[in-house]
Amino acid sequence: MTIKHIGVGPRMSQAVVHGNTAYFAGQVGTAGADIATQTQDCLDAVDRLLAEVGSNKSKLLQVVIWLADMDDFAAMNTVYDGWIDPAAPATRACGEAKLATPDFLVEFIVTAAI
């Protein structure tokens, strides 16, 4: 079975495709922006990667969301709920974690079928 790396950098790939499954690196938004903007930035990045691997939101398998502060849960969900395919929502987990820098408020990690 082949493995394809997308957006290869010195430390990681933005996506790895193995068989009919795509695994995405954590996607973050514009550092220092508010939670709604960062959430939309993350989801826009996910959309771009989905298109690049030949998939779409209806084929999401899992979404893992890390918030720097769970107080942002409702505001993040407002953006997420407007983005997700309501007919085919992925499994999802959301937790609080210290992210790479204090300027990042949210990070999305996605797995999708192709």
N, C-alpha and C positions, 0 to 999 in steps of 0.2 A: 504494500500500500504506500502511496506517495505522501510526502509531507511538503507543504508549500509554506514558505515564510513571506510575510508581507510587512513592508515598512521596517526592514531590518536596520537596527542601529547597533552601536558598539556594545550595548548591554542587553538588549531585548528586541523582540519583534513586536509590532503593533497587533499582528494577528498571525495565527498558525492554523492552517487547514490540514486536517488529517481525515482521509476518507470523505465522508459527507458531513463533517462537523468542523465548525470554525470556533476557535478560542481567541478571545480578544484580551489584550493587555488592559490594565486599568486606564480608563479615560477620565481626564480631569478637565476642568474649564479654565477660564481666564482667571489667573491668580489675582486675588484681591477683590473680585467682583462679588455681588451679592449671591445668595443661594439660588435664586431663580435663574439668574444669568448663567451661573456655573452649571446648574442642572441642564439647562437648554444646550449649552456648549457641549457637555458630555454626550447628550442624546444626539446632537448633530454629528458628532464624531462617530458614534455608533452607527448612525444611518449611512455615513460615508463608507465605513468599513463593511457594513452589510452589503452595500451595493458593489463594493470592490470584490467581495468573495462570491457574489452571485446569489445573495440571500435577501431577506427582508424581515420586517418586524413580525410577520405572521409565522416565522420559523424560529423565533427565539425559544431556546430551551430553558435557560437560566439567566437571571439577572441578580448580581450581588452588588449591593450599594453600601458604601461606607460613608458615614457622615461624621464630620469633626465634632458635631454637637447635635444630639437628638432633638434639641429644641427646634431645629430646622426641618424636622420630619414632615410637618404639614405643608410647609412652603415647597419643599422638594416634591411631595406627592401631587401638589396642584399642577406642576409642570409635567411630571411623569404620567399622571392620569390623562392628560391631554395628548400624550405621545403614544402610549401603548395601544396595541391593537386589541380592543375590547373583546373581539371574537376569539382571540388566540393569545391570551396573556401567558407569559412565561412563568415558571416557578420563580420565586423571589425571596431574597433575604436582605435585611437591612440592619446594620449595627453601627455602633459608634466606635471610631478608631482615631488615633493620632495619625494624621496624614503626613505626606512628605514635607510640607512646610505649613506654617500657620495660615498662609494665604489661600490654601485649598480647603474648601468646605465640604466637597463631595467627590466621590470617585465611583465610577460604574465599571463592573467587570461582567462581561457578557459571553455566553456560549450560545451558538446558533446552529441549526441544521442548514444544509445547503440543498 
